[in-house]
Amino acid sequence: MAKFHYNNKKHATTGHTPFILNYGRHPWKGNLEVQTEISKLKEFLTKLQKSWEEATKSIKAAQETMKKQYDKK
């Protein structure tokens, strides 16, 4: 249960959930009124690739900020 909760929350560094970055959608949580958007495969993959690029940029920016803070000493 803890792993599911961790993977379903937005991370401060990437701004996305691990589920979104890995699968391009949120997981099914057991509710019967699931609203999903069915898109074409090419659109889906493009959106997923964009998410990965944004996450990569966010991680690199966070690493640079951490390095600047560390190098102050």
mmCIF file of the N, C-alpha and C atoms, coordinates in Angstrom:
data_MODEL
# 
_entry.id   MODEL 
# 
loop_
_atom_site.group_PDB 
_atom_site.id 
_atom_site.type_symbol 
_atom_site.label_atom_id 
_atom_site.label_alt_id 
_atom_site.label_comp_id 
_atom_site.label_asym_id 
_atom_site.label_entity_id 
_atom_site.label_seq_id 
_atom_site.pdbx_PDB_ins_code 
_atom_site.Cartn_x 
_atom_site.Cartn_y 
_atom_site.Cartn_z 
_atom_site.occupancy 
_atom_site.B_iso_or_equiv 
_atom_site.pdbx_formal_charge 
_atom_site.auth_seq_id 
_atom_site.auth_comp_id 
_atom_site.auth_asym_id 
_atom_site.auth_atom_id 
_atom_site.pdbx_PDB_model_num 
ATOM 1   N N  . MET A 1 1  ? 0.825   -1.187 0.000   1.00 0.00 ? 1  MET A N  1 
ATOM 2   C CA . MET A 1 1  ? 0.000   0.000  0.000   1.00 0.00 ? 1  MET A CA 1 
ATOM 3   C C  . MET A 1 1  ? 0.875   1.259  0.000   1.00 0.00 ? 1  MET A C  1 
ATOM 4   N N  . ALA A 1 2  ? 1.965   1.242  0.743   1.00 0.00 ? 2  ALA A N  1 
ATOM 5   C CA . ALA A 1 2  ? 2.844   2.410  0.790   1.00 0.00 ? 2  ALA A CA 1 
ATOM 6   C C  . ALA A 1 2  ? 3.477   2.673  -0.579  1.00 0.00 ? 2  ALA A C  1 
ATOM 7   N N  . LYS A 1 3  ? 3.831   1.604  -1.276  1.00 0.00 ? 3  LYS A N  1 
ATOM 8   C CA . LYS A 1 3  ? 4.439   1.752  -2.595  1.00 0.00 ? 3  LYS A CA 1 
ATOM 9   C C  . LYS A 1 3  ? 3.449   2.389  -3.568  1.00 0.00 ? 3  LYS A C  1 
ATOM 10  N N  . PHE A 1 4  ? 2.183   1.954  -3.506  1.00 0.00 ? 4  PHE A N  1 
ATOM 11  C CA . PHE A 1 4  ? 1.159   2.532  -4.368  1.00 0.00 ? 4  PHE A CA 1 
ATOM 12  C C  . PHE A 1 4  ? 1.000   4.018  -4.066  1.00 0.00 ? 4  PHE A C  1 
ATOM 13  N N  . HIS A 1 5  ? 0.939   4.355  -2.779  1.00 0.00 ? 5  HIS A N  1 
ATOM 14  C CA . HIS A 1 5  ? 0.764   5.752  -2.379  1.00 0.00 ? 5  HIS A CA 1 
ATOM 15  C C  . HIS A 1 5  ? 1.943   6.595  -2.876  1.00 0.00 ? 5  HIS A C  1 
ATOM 16  N N  . TYR A 1 6  ? 3.151   6.098  -2.734  1.00 0.00 ? 6  TYR A N  1 
ATOM 17  C CA . TYR A 1 6  ? 4.349   6.811  -3.187  1.00 0.00 ? 6  TYR A CA 1 
ATOM 18  C C  . TYR A 1 6  ? 4.316   7.035  -4.695  1.00 0.00 ? 6  TYR A C  1 
ATOM 19  N N  . ASN A 1 7  ? 3.956   6.001  -5.444  1.00 0.00 ? 7  ASN A N  1 
ATOM 20  C CA . ASN A 1 7  ? 3.941   6.088  -6.907  1.00 0.00 ? 7  ASN A CA 1 
ATOM 21  C C  . ASN A 1 7  ? 2.782   6.895  -7.463  1.00 0.00 ? 7  ASN A C  1 
ATOM 22  N N  . ASN A 1 8  ? 1.801   7.228  -6.623  1.00 0.00 ? 8  ASN A N  1 
ATOM 23  C CA . ASN A 1 8  ? 0.624   7.950  -7.087  1.00 0.00 ? 8  ASN A CA 1 
ATOM 24  C C  . ASN A 1 8  ? 0.635   9.423  -6.665  1.00 0.00 ? 8  ASN A C  1 
ATOM 25  N N  . LYS A 1 9  ? 1.704   9.903  -6.063  1.00 0.00 ? 9  LYS A N  1 
ATOM 26  C CA . LYS A 1 9  ? 1.810   11.299 -5.636  1.00 0.00 ? 9  LYS A CA 1 
ATOM 27  C C  . LYS A 1 9  ? 2.826   12.035 -6.506  1.00 0.00 ? 9  LYS A C  1 
ATOM 28  N N  . LYS A 1 10 ? 2.505   13.300 -6.793  1.00 0.00 ? 10 LYS A N  1 
ATOM 29  C CA . LYS A 1 10 ? 3.437   14.122 -7.570  1.00 0.00 ? 10 LYS A CA 1 
ATOM 30  C C  . LYS A 1 10 ? 4.713   14.339 -6.758  1.00 0.00 ? 10 LYS A C  1 
ATOM 31  N N  . HIS A 1 11 ? 5.838   14.223 -7.424  1.00 0.00 ? 11 HIS A N  1 
ATOM 32  C CA . HIS A 1 11 ? 7.116   14.450 -6.780  1.00 0.00 ? 11 HIS A CA 1 
ATOM 33  C C  . HIS A 1 11 ? 7.537   15.899 -7.020  1.00 0.00 ? 11 HIS A C  1 
ATOM 34  N N  . ALA A 1 12 ? 8.148   16.487 -6.031  1.00 0.00 ? 12 ALA A N  1 
ATOM 35  C CA . ALA A 1 12 ? 8.535   17.892 -6.110  1.00 0.00 ? 12 ALA A CA 1 
ATOM 36  C C  . ALA A 1 12 ? 9.535   18.139 -7.236  1.00 0.00 ? 12 ALA A C  1 
ATOM 37  N N  . THR A 1 13 ? 10.429  17.214 -7.451  1.00 0.00 ? 13 THR A N  1 
ATOM 38  C CA . THR A 1 13 ? 11.461  17.411 -8.463  1.00 0.00 ? 13 THR A CA 1 
ATOM 39  C C  . THR A 1 13 ? 10.912  17.348 -9.877  1.00 0.00 ? 13 THR A C  1 
ATOM 40  N N  . THR A 1 14 ? 10.121  16.331 -10.176 1.00 0.00 ? 14 THR A N  1 
ATOM 41  C CA . THR A 1 14 ? 9.643   16.143 -11.550 1.00 0.00 ? 14 THR A CA 1 
ATOM 42  C C  . THR A 1 14 ? 8.321   16.834 -11.822 1.00 0.00 ? 14 THR A C  1 
ATOM 43  N N  . GLY A 1 15 ? 7.499   17.010 -10.797 1.00 0.00 ? 15 GLY A N  1 
ATOM 44  C CA . GLY A 1 15 ? 6.184   17.602 -10.985 1.00 0.00 ? 15 GLY A CA 1 
ATOM 45  C C  . GLY A 1 15 ? 5.164   16.603 -11.521 1.00 0.00 ? 15 GLY A C  1 
ATOM 46  N N  . HIS A 1 16 ? 5.551   15.336 -11.602 1.00 0.00 ? 16 HIS A N  1 
ATOM 47  C CA . HIS A 1 16 ? 4.685   14.275 -12.097 1.00 0.00 ? 16 HIS A CA 1 
ATOM 48  C C  . HIS A 1 16 ? 4.728   13.092 -11.137 1.00 0.00 ? 16 HIS A C  1 
ATOM 49  N N  . THR A 1 17 ? 3.750   12.214 -11.263 1.00 0.00 ? 17 THR A N  1 
ATOM 50  C CA . THR A 1 17 ? 3.772   10.978 -10.490 1.00 0.00 ? 17 THR A CA 1 
ATOM 51  C C  . THR A 1 17 ? 4.600   9.945  -11.246 1.00 0.00 ? 17 THR A C  1 
ATOM 52  N N  . PRO A 1 18 ? 5.224   8.980  -10.545 1.00 0.00 ? 18 PRO A N  1 
ATOM 53  C CA . PRO A 1 18 ? 5.937   7.920  -11.257 1.00 0.00 ? 18 PRO A CA 1 
ATOM 54  C C  . PRO A 1 18 ? 5.029   7.127  -12.202 1.00 0.00 ? 18 PRO A C  1 
ATOM 55  N N  . PHE A 1 19 ? 3.749   6.948  -11.834 1.00 0.00 ? 19 PHE A N  1 
ATOM 56  C CA . PHE A 1 19 ? 2.821   6.262  -12.731 1.00 0.00 ? 19 PHE A CA 1 
ATOM 57  C C  . PHE A 1 19 ? 2.696   7.003  -14.053 1.00 0.00 ? 19 PHE A C  1 
ATOM 58  N N  . ILE A 1 20 ? 2.551   8.324  -13.999 1.00 0.00 ? 20 ILE A N  1 
ATOM 59  C CA . ILE A 1 20 ? 2.423   9.120  -15.232 1.00 0.00 ? 20 ILE A CA 1 
ATOM 60  C C  . ILE A 1 20 ? 3.683   8.985  -16.076 1.00 0.00 ? 20 ILE A C  1 
ATOM 61  N N  . LEU A 1 21 ? 4.848   9.070  -15.449 1.00 0.00 ? 21 LEU A N  1 
ATOM 62  C CA . LEU A 1 21 ? 6.095   9.006  -16.210 1.00 0.00 ? 21 LEU A CA 1 
ATOM 63  C C  . LEU A 1 21 ? 6.341   7.621  -16.797 1.00 0.00 ? 21 LEU A C  1 
ATOM 64  N N  . ASN A 1 22 ? 5.895   6.569  -16.118 1.00 0.00 ? 22 ASN A N  1 
ATOM 65  C CA . ASN A 1 22 ? 6.113   5.217  -16.626 1.00 0.00 ? 22 ASN A CA 1 
ATOM 66  C C  . ASN A 1 22 ? 5.038   4.753  -17.601 1.00 0.00 ? 22 ASN A C  1 
ATOM 67  N N  . TYR A 1 23 ? 3.785   5.066  -17.316 1.00 0.00 ? 23 TYR A N  1 
ATOM 68  C CA . TYR A 1 23 ? 2.691   4.511  -18.098 1.00 0.00 ? 23 TYR A CA 1 
ATOM 69  C C  . TYR A 1 23 ? 1.866   5.554  -18.847 1.00 0.00 ? 23 TYR A C  1 
ATOM 70  N N  . GLY A 1 24 ? 2.058   6.832  -18.541 1.00 0.00 ? 24 GLY A N  1 
ATOM 71  C CA . GLY A 1 24 ? 1.334   7.877  -19.243 1.00 0.00 ? 24 GLY A CA 1 
ATOM 72  C C  . GLY A 1 24 ? -0.089  8.066  -18.763 1.00 0.00 ? 24 GLY A C  1 
ATOM 73  N N  . ARG A 1 25 ? -0.448  7.467  -17.643 1.00 0.00 ? 25 ARG A N  1 
ATOM 74  C CA . ARG A 1 25 ? -1.796  7.599  -17.102 1.00 0.00 ? 25 ARG A CA 1 
ATOM 75  C C  . ARG A 1 25 ? -1.759  7.304  -15.603 1.00 0.00 ? 25 ARG A C  1 
ATOM 76  N N  . HIS A 1 26 ? -2.856  7.644  -14.938 1.00 0.00 ? 26 HIS A N  1 
ATOM 77  C CA . HIS A 1 26 ? -2.980  7.322  -13.519 1.00 0.00 ? 26 HIS A CA 1 
ATOM 78  C C  . HIS A 1 26 ? -3.508  5.900  -13.366 1.00 0.00 ? 26 HIS A C  1 
ATOM 79  N N  . PRO A 1 27 ? -3.172  5.234  -12.281 1.00 0.00 ? 27 PRO A N  1 
ATOM 80  C CA . PRO A 1 27 ? -3.647  3.864  -12.087 1.00 0.00 ? 27 PRO A CA 1 
ATOM 81  C C  . PRO A 1 27 ? -5.132  3.821  -11.745 1.00 0.00 ? 27 PRO A C  1 
ATOM 82  N N  . TRP A 1 28 ? -5.748  2.693  -11.997 1.00 0.00 ? 28 TRP A N  1 
ATOM 83  C CA . TRP A 1 28 ? -7.145  2.491  -11.631 1.00 0.00 ? 28 TRP A CA 1 
ATOM 84  C C  . TRP A 1 28 ? -7.208  2.257  -10.138 1.00 0.00 ? 28 TRP A C  1 
ATOM 85  N N  . LYS A 1 29 ? -8.064  3.006  -9.451  1.00 0.00 ? 29 LYS A N  1 
ATOM 86  C CA . LYS A 1 29 ? -8.126  2.945  -7.996  1.00 0.00 ? 29 LYS A CA 1 
ATOM 87  C C  . LYS A 1 29 ? -9.333  2.173  -7.486  1.00 0.00 ? 29 LYS A C  1 
ATOM 88  N N  . GLY A 1 30 ? -10.052 1.517  -8.332  1.00 0.00 ? 30 GLY A N  1 
ATOM 89  C CA . GLY A 1 30 ? -11.164 0.704  -7.897  1.00 0.00 ? 30 GLY A CA 1 
ATOM 90  C C  . GLY A 1 30 ? -12.515 1.386  -7.991  1.00 0.00 ? 30 GLY A C  1 
ATOM 91  N N  . ASN A 1 31 ? -12.543 2.665  -8.296  1.00 0.00 ? 31 ASN A N  1 
ATOM 92  C CA . ASN A 1 31 ? -13.839 3.325  -8.442  1.00 0.00 ? 31 ASN A CA 1 
ATOM 93  C C  . ASN A 1 31 ? -14.444 2.946  -9.795  1.00 0.00 ? 31 ASN A C  1 
ATOM 94  N N  . LEU A 1 32 ? -15.735 2.844  -9.831  1.00 0.00 ? 32 LEU A N  1 
ATOM 95  C CA . LEU A 1 32 ? -16.398 2.385  -11.049 1.00 0.00 ? 32 LEU A CA 1 
ATOM 96  C C  . LEU A 1 32 ? -16.626 3.489  -12.064 1.00 0.00 ? 32 LEU A C  1 
ATOM 97  N N  . GLU A 1 33 ? -16.537 4.723  -11.643 1.00 0.00 ? 33 GLU A N  1 
ATOM 98  C CA . GLU A 1 33 ? -16.762 5.845  -12.546 1.00 0.00 ? 33 GLU A CA 1 
ATOM 99  C C  . GLU A 1 33 ? -15.434 6.409  -13.032 1.00 0.00 ? 33 GLU A C  1 
ATOM 100 N N  . VAL A 1 34 ? -14.717 5.592  -13.759 1.00 0.00 ? 34 VAL A N  1 
ATOM 101 C CA . VAL A 1 34 ? -13.412 5.990  -14.270 1.00 0.00 ? 34 VAL A CA 1 
ATOM 102 C C  . VAL A 1 34 ? -13.607 6.717  -15.586 1.00 0.00 ? 34 VAL A C  1 
ATOM 103 N N  . GLN A 1 35 ? -13.072 7.915  -15.656 1.00 0.00 ? 35 GLN A N  1 
ATOM 104 C CA . GLN A 1 35 ? -13.132 8.700  -16.888 1.00 0.00 ? 35 GLN A CA 1 
ATOM 105 C C  . GLN A 1 35 ? -11.747 8.646  -17.523 1.00 0.00 ? 35 GLN A C  1 
ATOM 106 N N  . THR A 1 36 ? -11.638 7.963  -18.613 1.00 0.00 ? 36 THR A N  1 
ATOM 107 C CA . THR A 1 36 ? -10.361 7.876  -19.292 1.00 0.00 ? 36 THR A CA 1 
ATOM 108 C C  . THR A 1 36 ? -10.476 8.464  -20.679 1.00 0.00 ? 36 THR A C  1 
ATOM 109 N N  . GLU A 1 37 ? -9.388  8.977  -21.129 1.00 0.00 ? 37 GLU A N  1 
ATOM 110 C CA . GLU A 1 37 ? -9.340  9.568  -22.459 1.00 0.00 ? 37 GLU A CA 1 
ATOM 111 C C  . GLU A 1 37 ? -8.623  8.585  -23.377 1.00 0.00 ? 37 GLU A C  1 
ATOM 112 N N  . ILE A 1 38 ? -9.312  8.095  -24.371 1.00 0.00 ? 38 ILE A N  1 
ATOM 113 C CA . ILE A 1 38 ? -8.704  7.149  -25.297 1.00 0.00 ? 38 ILE A CA 1 
ATOM 114 C C  . ILE A 1 38 ? -8.135  7.953  -26.458 1.00 0.00 ? 38 ILE A C  1 
ATOM 115 N N  . SER A 1 39 ? -6.840  7.909  -26.572 1.00 0.00 ? 39 SER A N  1 
ATOM 116 C CA . SER A 1 39 ? -6.187  8.675  -27.639 1.00 0.00 ? 39 SER A CA 1 
ATOM 117 C C  . SER A 1 39 ? -5.454  7.722  -28.572 1.00 0.00 ? 39 SER A C  1 
ATOM 118 N N  . LYS A 1 40 ? -5.049  8.253  -29.664 1.00 0.00 ? 40 LYS A N  1 
ATOM 119 C CA . LYS A 1 40 ? -4.294  7.455  -30.627 1.00 0.00 ? 40 LYS A CA 1 
ATOM 120 C C  . LYS A 1 40 ? -2.919  7.156  -30.050 1.00 0.00 ? 40 LYS A C  1 
ATOM 121 N N  . LEU A 1 41 ? -2.340  6.076  -30.476 1.00 0.00 ? 41 LEU A N  1 
ATOM 122 C CA . LEU A 1 41 ? -1.056  5.634  -29.953 1.00 0.00 ? 41 LEU A CA 1 
ATOM 123 C C  . LEU A 1 41 ? 0.032   6.680  -30.148 1.00 0.00 ? 41 LEU A C  1 
ATOM 124 N N  . LYS A 1 42 ? 0.083   7.295  -31.304 1.00 0.00 ? 42 LYS A N  1 
ATOM 125 C CA . LYS A 1 42 ? 1.126   8.286  -31.582 1.00 0.00 ? 42 LYS A CA 1 
ATOM 126 C C  . LYS A 1 42 ? 0.999   9.483  -30.634 1.00 0.00 ? 42 LYS A C  1 
ATOM 127 N N  . GLU A 1 43 ? -0.228  9.937  -30.397 1.00 0.00 ? 43 GLU A N  1 
ATOM 128 C CA . GLU A 1 43 ? -0.451  11.054 -29.471 1.00 0.00 ? 43 GLU A CA 1 
ATOM 129 C C  . GLU A 1 43 ? -0.050  10.655 -28.061 1.00 0.00 ? 43 GLU A C  1 
ATOM 130 N N  . PHE A 1 44 ? -0.408  9.430  -27.679 1.00 0.00 ? 44 PHE A N  1 
ATOM 131 C CA . PHE A 1 44 ? -0.073  8.931  -26.355 1.00 0.00 ? 44 PHE A CA 1 
ATOM 132 C C  . PHE A 1 44 ? 1.438   8.896  -26.149 1.00 0.00 ? 44 PHE A C  1 
ATOM 133 N N  . LEU A 1 45 ? 2.156   8.360  -27.119 1.00 0.00 ? 45 LEU A N  1 
ATOM 134 C CA . LEU A 1 45 ? 3.611   8.260  -27.007 1.00 0.00 ? 45 LEU A CA 1 
ATOM 135 C C  . LEU A 1 45 ? 4.274   9.632  -27.015 1.00 0.00 ? 45 LEU A C  1 
ATOM 136 N N  . THR A 1 46 ? 3.739   10.549 -27.801 1.00 0.00 ? 46 THR A N  1 
ATOM 137 C CA . THR A 1 46 ? 4.276   11.910 -27.829 1.00 0.00 ? 46 THR A CA 1 
ATOM 138 C C  . THR A 1 46 ? 4.108   12.575 -26.474 1.00 0.00 ? 46 THR A C  1 
ATOM 139 N N  . LYS A 1 47 ? 2.939   12.418 -25.877 1.00 0.00 ? 47 LYS A N  1 
ATOM 140 C CA . LYS A 1 47 ? 2.666   12.988 -24.564 1.00 0.00 ? 47 LYS A CA 1 
ATOM 141 C C  . LYS A 1 47 ? 3.588   12.371 -23.503 1.00 0.00 ? 47 LYS A C  1 
ATOM 142 N N  . LEU A 1 48 ? 3.785   11.058 -23.574 1.00 0.00 ? 48 LEU A N  1 
ATOM 143 C CA . LEU A 1 48 ? 4.653   10.375 -22.627 1.00 0.00 ? 48 LEU A CA 1 
ATOM 144 C C  . LEU A 1 48 ? 6.101   10.841 -22.784 1.00 0.00 ? 48 LEU A C  1 
ATOM 145 N N  . GLN A 1 49 ? 6.555   10.981 -24.005 1.00 0.00 ? 49 GLN A N  1 
ATOM 146 C CA . GLN A 1 49 ? 7.924   11.457 -24.267 1.00 0.00 ? 49 GLN A CA 1 
ATOM 147 C C  . GLN A 1 49 ? 8.107   12.867 -23.725 1.00 0.00 ? 49 GLN A C  1 
ATOM 148 N N  . LYS A 1 50 ? 7.105   13.729 -23.902 1.00 0.00 ? 50 LYS A N  1 
ATOM 149 C CA . LYS A 1 50 ? 7.168   15.090 -23.400 1.00 0.00 ? 50 LYS A CA 1 
ATOM 150 C C  . LYS A 1 50 ? 7.286   15.108 -21.869 1.00 0.00 ? 50 LYS A C  1 
ATOM 151 N N  . SER A 1 51 ? 6.525   14.230 -21.231 1.00 0.00 ? 51 SER A N  1 
ATOM 152 C CA . SER A 1 51 ? 6.586   14.124 -19.770 1.00 0.00 ? 51 SER A CA 1 
ATOM 153 C C  . SER A 1 51 ? 7.984   13.718 -19.317 1.00 0.00 ? 51 SER A C  1 
ATOM 154 N N  . TRP A 1 52 ? 8.588   12.761 -20.029 1.00 0.00 ? 52 TRP A N  1 
ATOM 155 C CA . TRP A 1 52 ? 9.946   12.335 -19.686 1.00 0.00 ? 52 TRP A CA 1 
ATOM 156 C C  . TRP A 1 52 ? 10.942  13.476 -19.841 1.00 0.00 ? 52 TRP A C  1 
ATOM 157 N N  . GLU A 1 53 ? 10.794  14.244 -20.904 1.00 0.00 ? 53 GLU A N  1 
ATOM 158 C CA . GLU A 1 53 ? 11.703  15.372 -21.126 1.00 0.00 ? 53 GLU A CA 1 
ATOM 159 C C  . GLU A 1 53 ? 11.558  16.420 -20.030 1.00 0.00 ? 53 GLU A C  1 
ATOM 160 N N  . GLU A 1 54 ? 10.309  16.729 -19.652 1.00 0.00 ? 54 GLU A N  1 
ATOM 161 C CA . GLU A 1 54 ? 10.073  17.691 -18.584 1.00 0.00 ? 54 GLU A CA 1 
ATOM 162 C C  . GLU A 1 54 ? 10.650  17.193 -17.260 1.00 0.00 ? 54 GLU A C  1 
ATOM 163 N N  . ALA A 1 55 ? 10.462  15.918 -16.983 1.00 0.00 ? 55 ALA A N  1 
ATOM 164 C CA . ALA A 1 55 ? 10.990  15.336 -15.747 1.00 0.00 ? 55 ALA A CA 1 
ATOM 165 C C  . ALA A 1 55 ? 12.511  15.387 -15.742 1.00 0.00 ? 55 ALA A C  1 
ATOM 166 N N  . THR A 1 56 ? 13.133  15.096 -16.871 1.00 0.00 ? 56 THR A N  1 
ATOM 167 C CA . THR A 1 56 ? 14.592  15.141 -16.971 1.00 0.00 ? 56 THR A CA 1 
ATOM 168 C C  . THR A 1 56 ? 15.110  16.557 -16.720 1.00 0.00 ? 56 THR A C  1 
ATOM 169 N N  . LYS A 1 57 ? 14.449  17.544 -17.308 1.00 0.00 ? 57 LYS A N  1 
ATOM 170 C CA . LYS A 1 57 ? 14.853  18.936 -17.096 1.00 0.00 ? 57 LYS A CA 1 
ATOM 171 C C  . LYS A 1 57 ? 14.705  19.332 -15.631 1.00 0.00 ? 57 LYS A C  1 
ATOM 172 N N  . SER A 1 58 ? 13.616  18.911 -15.016 1.00 0.00 ? 58 SER A N  1 
ATOM 173 C CA . SER A 1 58 ? 13.381  19.239 -13.613 1.00 0.00 ? 58 SER A CA 1 
ATOM 174 C C  . SER A 1 58 ? 14.419  18.599 -12.706 1.00 0.00 ? 58 SER A C  1 
ATOM 175 N N  . ILE A 1 59 ? 14.767  17.356 -12.996 1.00 0.00 ? 59 ILE A N  1 
ATOM 176 C CA . ILE A 1 59 ? 15.778  16.660 -12.197 1.00 0.00 ? 59 ILE A CA 1 
ATOM 177 C C  . ILE A 1 59 ? 17.132  17.339 -12.348 1.00 0.00 ? 59 ILE A C  1 
ATOM 178 N N  . LYS A 1 60 ? 17.502  17.707 -13.568 1.00 0.00 ? 60 LYS A N  1 
ATOM 179 C CA . LYS A 1 60 ? 18.781  18.386 -13.790 1.00 0.00 ? 60 LYS A CA 1 
ATOM 180 C C  . LYS A 1 60 ? 18.815  19.735 -13.078 1.00 0.00 ? 60 LYS A C  1 
ATOM 181 N N  . ALA A 1 61 ? 17.718  20.478 -13.107 1.00 0.00 ? 61 ALA A N  1 
ATOM 182 C CA . ALA A 1 61 ? 17.652  21.767 -12.408 1.00 0.00 ? 61 ALA A CA 1 
ATOM 183 C C  . ALA A 1 61 ? 17.792  21.563 -10.901 1.00 0.00 ? 61 ALA A C  1 
ATOM 184 N N  . ALA A 1 62 ? 17.147  20.537 -10.372 1.00 0.00 ? 62 ALA A N  1 
ATOM 185 C CA . ALA A 1 62 ? 17.255  20.249 -8.938  1.00 0.00 ? 62 ALA A CA 1 
ATOM 186 C C  . ALA A 1 62 ? 18.683  19.855 -8.572  1.00 0.00 ? 62 ALA A C  1 
ATOM 187 N N  . GLN A 1 63 ? 19.338  19.082 -9.438  1.00 0.00 ? 63 GLN A N  1 
ATOM 188 C CA . GLN A 1 63 ? 20.728  18.698 -9.189  1.00 0.00 ? 63 GLN A CA 1 
ATOM 189 C C  . GLN A 1 63 ? 21.643  19.913 -9.190  1.00 0.00 ? 63 GLN A C  1 
ATOM 190 N N  . GLU A 1 64 ? 21.431  20.830 -10.117 1.00 0.00 ? 64 GLU A N  1 
ATOM 191 C CA . GLU A 1 64 ? 22.249  22.043 -10.169 1.00 0.00 ? 64 GLU A CA 1 
ATOM 192 C C  . GLU A 1 64 ? 22.052  22.888 -8.919  1.00 0.00 ? 64 GLU A C  1 
ATOM 193 N N  . THR A 1 65 ? 20.812  23.005 -8.458  1.00 0.00 ? 65 THR A N  1 
ATOM 194 C CA . THR A 1 65 ? 20.527  23.763 -7.241  1.00 0.00 ? 65 THR A CA 1 
ATOM 195 C C  . THR A 1 65 ? 21.210  23.121 -6.043  1.00 0.00 ? 65 THR A C  1 
ATOM 196 N N  . MET A 1 66 ? 21.131  21.796 -5.941  1.00 0.00 ? 66 MET A N  1 
ATOM 197 C CA . MET A 1 66 ? 21.790  21.098 -4.831  1.00 0.00 ? 66 MET A CA 1 
ATOM 198 C C  . MET A 1 66 ? 23.300  21.288 -4.887  1.00 0.00 ? 66 MET A C  1 
ATOM 199 N N  . LYS A 1 67 ? 23.866  21.245 -6.102  1.00 0.00 ? 67 LYS A N  1 
ATOM 200 C CA . LYS A 1 67 ? 25.319  21.419 -6.248  1.00 0.00 ? 67 LYS A CA 1 
ATOM 201 C C  . LYS A 1 67 ? 25.736  22.819 -5.811  1.00 0.00 ? 67 LYS A C  1 
ATOM 202 N N  . LYS A 1 68 ? 24.959  23.843 -6.201  1.00 0.00 ? 68 LYS A N  1 
ATOM 203 C CA . LYS A 1 68 ? 25.282  25.211 -5.793  1.00 0.00 ? 68 LYS A CA 1 
ATOM 204 C C  . LYS A 1 68 ? 25.250  25.356 -4.271  1.00 0.00 ? 68 LYS A C  1 
ATOM 205 N N  . GLN A 1 69 ? 24.248  24.745 -3.641  1.00 0.00 ? 69 GLN A N  1 
ATOM 206 C CA . GLN A 1 69 ? 24.157  24.807 -2.187  1.00 0.00 ? 69 GLN A CA 1 
ATOM 207 C C  . GLN A 1 69 ? 25.331  24.084 -1.526  1.00 0.00 ? 69 GLN A C  1 
ATOM 208 N N  . TYR A 1 70 ? 25.707  22.949 -2.079  1.00 0.00 ? 70 TYR A N  1 
ATOM 209 C CA . TYR A 1 70 ? 26.825  22.172 -1.516  1.00 0.00 ? 70 TYR A CA 1 
ATOM 210 C C  . TYR A 1 70 ? 28.141  22.927 -1.690  1.00 0.00 ? 70 TYR A C  1 
ATOM 211 N N  . ASP A 1 71 ? 28.324  23.543 -2.851  1.00 0.00 ? 71 ASP A N  1 
ATOM 212 C CA . ASP A 1 71 ? 29.569  24.230 -3.150  1.00 0.00 ? 71 ASP A CA 1 
ATOM 213 C C  . ASP A 1 71 ? 29.754  25.527 -2.377  1.00 0.00 ? 71 ASP A C  1 
ATOM 214 N N  . LYS A 1 72 ? 28.731  26.007 -1.701  1.00 0.00 ? 72 LYS A N  1 
ATOM 215 C CA . LYS A 1 72 ? 28.851  27.230 -0.899  1.00 0.00 ? 72 LYS A CA 1 
ATOM 216 C C  . LYS A 1 72 ? 29.812  27.041 0.273   1.00 0.00 ? 72 LYS A C  1 
ATOM 217 N N  . LYS A 1 73 ? 29.943  25.801 0.743   1.00 0.00 ? 73 LYS A N  1 
ATOM 218 C CA . LYS A 1 73 ? 30.789  25.534 1.907   1.00 0.00 ? 73 LYS A CA 1 
ATOM 219 C C  . LYS A 1 73 ? 32.247  25.420 1.521   1.00 0.00 ? 73 LYS A C  1 
# 
